[in-house]
Amino acid sequence: MSLKISRGGKDPLEIRRRNFYGKSERNVTHYQQTVDDNIIDEIVDKLVVDSNYAKRRAEIGKFNAENKILRRGISITPVKFGISFTNTLLNQAGALVHVYKDGTVQLNHGGTEMGQGLYIKVAQVVADEFQIGVDRIRIMAADTSKVPNASATAASSGSDMNGKAAQIAAAKIRARLTEYAARHFSVSEAEVGFAAGTVRAGGHSLTFAELVQLAWADRVSLSATGFYKTPKIHYDRKTFSGRPFFYFAYGAAVTEVVVDRLTGENRLLRVDILHDCGDSLNPAVDLGQVEGGYVQGVGWLTTEELWWNDAGELGTHSPSTYKIPTCSDLAPDFRVQLTQGAGNREDTIYRSKAVGEPPLMLSLSAFHAIRDAIAEDDGPSPDLHAPATPEAVLRAIYGSANE
C-alpha cells in the first residue's frame, strides 16, 4: 500500500528545519537529556550555501520537466549522533606509557586499531604531551597483559577514552620530569617548559632525550598508567531516562542522484558534506572516516539487500552474492568539509569529537534523493523501501504486481 503523504509543494528541507531541536526550548530528548551543544542550524545553513542547494533544486526541476526517463533528485539531511556507550560501565579506558632512557616512548592502551586511525591519533596525543615527534612513539597492539579490562573499541569512543587515558599517563611522567629538571637546574617548576623536542629550565636548554637520560640516572620513574572514565553520564534502564551521551556530533549532507525510470538503476552525481569533528585530532584521518562512513551508508541504503531462501538459509553470504559499494559507485563530484572553529563544548581530548559511526547516517540523503527523483510533484510520497535497489525503485514507481 502506498504512503498517501502529499508533498504539498514544500521542500523537504523546510519540514526538517521545523523539526530541528531548539537552542533554549524544544531541546530535551525523549530520554530526558537536554541538548545543550546544538549546532545543526549553523551546519545546515552553511551547507545550503556551499552546495548551491536552492539553485540546483531549481535546475533539477527544469531537468525533470524535460526528461521523462532519466530523473534527477536532491536531498539534504541532518545528523545528530550521541557519543558514549549507553551501558555506562563501559565508558572507561586505561593506558600504560613507558619512556626509555634514549627518549623513545612505548604506548599501550586498550583500544583496537581496525583501520580507523586510532593508534596514530593517540600517539599524537602522547607526542604532544611530551612535545616530541610522533616518530619517537612506539605504538603497541592492544594487549590485556599491559592494559586489563578494556572496553570494546566501539560506540565511536576509541579516541575519546583511550586518548584521555594516554594523556593522563604521559602527563604523570612529564610532571616527574618537570620536578626533576627544576631540582637539577635549581629553578622553579614554572620555569621548565617543553617545546619542539627541547626542554628549557631557566637559562638551560637540552633535548628531551638528554633530560630523560639525566632523570633515569637520578632514579626518576619513567613509567605511568592512566585511567579515564567519561564524566557526567548516567542512564536508568527502568525509566529509560538520564544522560546516556557525553555530547552529540552533528553533520549534514546534500546528495544529488539520477534515476532511470525504465530500469530503476541510479547513480550518485554529487555529494556535499559538512561534518562536525570538534577540534579534530587529525583532519586527514577524519576526512577519510567521513568519506568512508558515507559510502558505507550508501551501500546499506541502496545495494546491500539481505535475502533468505525457504529453508531459512542466508542467500547473500559472500561478496559474490552481497553487493557492497566499490570505487565506481562514488559520486564523481564528492566534496567533504569539517566544521571549523567549533570545538567540543565538553572536555574531550583536545576538544575533539568522535567520527567513527556518525558519518554513516549522512547517507540518508542519498536514499531521500532517490525518493525525490521518482516522486511526482502533486502525487503521494513514493513508497520506497531500503535498500533502494533497482527492483525497489521500480516497485515504488509502478507498484508491485499484486497491486
PyMOL commands that set and color helices and strands:
alter all, ss='L'
color gray80, all
select helices_A, chain A and resi 12-18+40-50+53-66+88-90+118-130+134-136+158-185+189-191+208-217+283-302+327-329+349-351+358-374+390-398
alter helices_A, ss='H'
color red, helices_A
select strands_A, chain A and resi 70-83+92-99+105-109+137-139+192-195+198-201+204-207+223-229+234-236+241-243+247-260+266-275+333-338
alter strands_A, ss='S'
color yellow, strands_A
deselect
rebuild
show_as cartoon
